[in-house]
Structures are given as structure tokens and as C-alpha cells.
Amino acid sequence: MSVSIDGQVRMCSAESRSAGLAKDNHLRHLVLKRQGAHDLKPKEIEAIQALPHNLRTYKSGSDLLREGDQPSQCAFIVEGHVYRFKFVRKGSRQILSFHHPGDMPDLLSIHLSRLDHNVGTLTDATIAYIPHVAVLELMERYPRIRSYFWRETLIDAAIFREWMTNIGRRGALGRLAHLFCEQVLRLKQVGLANESGFPWFLPSQLG
């Protein structure tokens, strides 16, 4: 299923969603996302694609990371969709953000030794785990890539501020409009959305 820009819901085949994306490298979305915002040089692309990683697959509703974890590797989303959340009273969850292919939702774990939130899957997902040491070496060798990652943490912070504004001051329609606009812009970065819509990823019940 997909959601169109005009608000219509329509079915979307897996083939149409991935059209034009090379599937011979697990880190292709890592390149696509950065290439969309920056003019990556061939050597930078090669270095990103050469990052060592281990793949794991998860079912929808699985935990990737838990509050208090001390990870030694970054979780890069190859396929599927995940979210950050915190548990509140009686086991309910407060959603903090959504993440898509091309994202590393725990990039901050490179500098923060202990996580203060949880990360779980919204759909079936494939995750590439990249050792922290490999990411740090990449940023040391390629200062522009270090700047790209730093810029993305600032963008994440800006998105979080918008979410706080949503919770505190916007009405229901405004919150939904902001949610849809955010997702379509982010999915377009990695070729998973276009002017006709994007694949819907939220389960019917969450929280």
C-alpha cells in the first residue's frame, strides 16, 4: 500500500518502489541519501560501499536496541522502517522519530556510550551493523563525510524540534500534514517516494 501526495491510498508493488536502485550493494541507500544532498566524489562512494558490515533480518515489532544498551556498532537500515521510542507509564510507548532505508538511527552511539531510548522495527527489516571503529576511520580519512554525518545529526535535531511543536501546539490536521510531508521528503532522498506517493509503513496498532 502507498499514500499519494494528494492523500489517496493506493497499492504499490515492490518492483515499482525499487525501480532504478542497484541491489548489488547493501549500503546503496547510504550512498543514495548522501548523494542526494551532497556531491559525493567517486572515492567517497567507494569508501562508503566498502564499509565492513554484518547483516541481520528482523520481523515487524522486533527490538533492535534497548535503553541502556552500549553498542559498539551502528545500525544502518538496508530495508524496512524503524522507529525510536521510550516506554512510559503502564508499558505504553512514546514515539520519538521514524527512520527509513539510508538512515543510521543510532549514529549518536559513537559518542554516547549508553542509549537513552529504544529502537524497534515497524516492518520487516534488514539491518547492516557497521563497527564504530570503521565509521570513525571513514570520517577520519574523509573529512567531507564527517561533515555530512554531522549535518545529518543537526537535521535530526531540527526534525525533533518540529515533533515537539506538533505535540505541544499543532492541531490534529497540522500534525498529520507535517508527518506526511516529512516522510515523503525523506523517502524521496533514497528513491522510495515520488510525486505520486510512497509506501505506507505504519502498522494499524502501535504504542
N, C-alpha and C positions, 0 to 999 in steps of 0.2 A: 504494500500500500504506500502511496505517496500523498503529500499535501502540495497543492499547486499554489502559486503566488496569489491567485485570486480567491483562495480559500476553499477551492473544490478538492475533494478527496478522490483519488483515482489509483488504480492498480499500476504498479511499476515493476517490470521484470528485472531480474538480477542482471541480465545481459545489458539492458539499456542503462542501468546505473553505472556499470563498469566500462562502458564503451570508451575506447581510446586510452585506457590505462594499461600500461605494460604490467604483466603479472610475473615477470621473471625475477623480481627482487622484492623481498619482504618489506624493505624500507622505502618503497616507491612513494608512499604518501608523505613520508618525512621530507623527501626531496620536493614533491609537488607543492606542499604547503609553503615551504621557504622560497621556492622558485616563483610562486605567485606573488610574493611580497617583495622579493629581492632578486637581483640579477646574479644568480649563483654562477660561479666560474666552473669550468669542467673539472678542475682538480678538487674543488669543494664538493661537487656532486659525487665524484668517485670516492672521496674520503667518507662521506655520509653513508653511501651504499656499502662500503667495506666495513662498517662498524660490526664488531662481533656481537652476536645475539643468540638467545635461545628462545624458541617458540613454544607457547602453551595455548591450548584452546580451552574455553570456558563456556558453560551453559548460561543462559539468561538467569539472573538472580544470584550469581556467584560473587563471592568476595575476592577482590584482587589484593587489597591492602586493608589493614585494620588500624584503628587508632592505637598508638603506642608502638607500632612496628618500627624497626630500624633497618630499612632496606639498604642493600649495597649495590642495587642496580635500578635503572629507570625502566618503567613500564611504558612501552611505546605501542599505541593502538594500530594494529595492522588492518583488522577488520572488526566491524561491530561498533557498539556505542556503550560508553560507561558514564558513571556519574560520581561526584563527590557528595558525601553526606555525613551528618552527625546524628547519633542517637539522642533522642530527648526523652521526655517522660513516658513511662509505660512502653518503652521499646519502639515508639514511632520515630520516623526519620525526618530530618530537615535537609532537603536537597540544597546543595551549595552551588553546583555547576554541572553542566553536561559536557562530554568530551567525545570526539569523533576520530576516525582514521586520520593519522598525521599528528595527533596530539600526544604529549607526554604529561599526563596529569600529575605525576609525582616528580617532575624535574626539580622541584624545590628540595627534594630529599637529598640532593647532592650537598647542600649546605645546612640543612636542618636534620639533625641526627635522628629525631623521633617525630613520627607523624602525629598530627593533632586532629585527624579526621579519617574517615573510611573511604574506600573506592570500591565500587561494585559494578557489575555488568547490567545493562538494560536489555541487551540482546545477546545471542550467542556471539562470542568474540574470540579473536586471535590476538594474542599479545606477544610482542618481542621484548624480551628482557635484555637490556644493554648495561653492562657493568659501569658503575660510576667512573671507574678509572679510565675506561675507554672514552666516555663522554668528556671527561676533563682533559685528556690528551688531545682529543679532537679540537676542543676550544683553545688549547694552548698552541697547537700547530696552525690554527686558522682563526685569527682574531676576529674576522668578519662574522664567522659562525657564532663565536662567543657573543658578539653584539646582537645577532639575530635572536639567540636564545634569551638574552637579557630583555630585548624588546618584547618578546612574547610574554615574559613574566609581567611586564608593565601592562600589556594588553589584557592579560588575565585579571589583573588588579582593577583595571577600568571596567571590565565586564562585571566583576564582583560589585563595584560601586553602583552600577546600574541595577543589579539584582537587589541590592539594599534599598534603592529608591523604589523599585517595584513593590517590595514587601511593605514599605512604610507609607508610600504616598499615591501610587497609581491605582486606578480602578481596575476592575476585572478585565475589561476590554483592552485597556492600555497594557496590562501585564501580558496578556495573550499576544497582542500585536508585537510587543518587544521580544517575547520568546521566539515567535516565528521568524521575525526579521533577523535575530541573532543567529539562529540555526541555519537559515538559508545562506547567509553570508559566509559562515564558517564552512559549510559543506561545499559551497562553490569553490573555495580555495583548493580543494582536493578533487574536483571534478565529480562530486556526488550530488550536485544540485544544478539546476539551470532555471531559465525563466519560466518553465512550465511547472516546476515543483521539486520536491525532494522526498526520499523515502522516509516514512514516519517510523520512529524508533521507540517511542514511549509505550510501555505496557499499559494495559487497561487499569491496573491497580498498582500503585507504588506508594510506599510510605506506611 
